[in-house]
Amino acid sequence: MTRALRLIRDGVTAFALLALIALIAAKFNDAARTKHAGAFHAADGDSLTLGEERLRLEGIDAPELHQSCERAGKAWACGRAAREALQAMVRASGTSCQGSRRDRYDRLLVVCRNGAGGDINAAMVRSGMAISYGDYGGEEAEARAAEAGLWAGTFERPRDVRDHTRQRSGLDNALRFIGRIAGWE
């Protein structure tokens, strides 16, 4: 076989292999998307329910439901305000949420859109009622600059609130265990 024919054969083989890899990658990226529409209920500022289905707004993190923040030297229920803001946004007719992955709590990770096609996840961050969790940095910068919502005062990041709650829960469990062993209960 001549050198030219070997080069052509090797080129065709390499092209066929790359095409096969591209097809396999496309298949993996073609995960089934689940779309929901209907009467959503905001469980908190970044979670929804629709019947038995639990949904988590992807790319954002809102204050925990019972979290308080500070604004103008006063505490305010920022967690409840975030839930109310999300509920108002999903109440609009034509709201739909779509996603293809689930989180560790089996909630469908979704991006929600209002009837006009506006991104509700982005709107929550832009209004200052949630912070970016990887996807909405531009909207968070807008909210900060406008001192909107959470950015009008001071707040603890929702992830930190959850971490502190878990630590307290672990400490409480340890103290109960020690109390039982010591006969304090």
Disulfide bonds with the S-S distance in Angstrom:
Cys69-Cys78 2.01
Cys97-Cys112 2.03
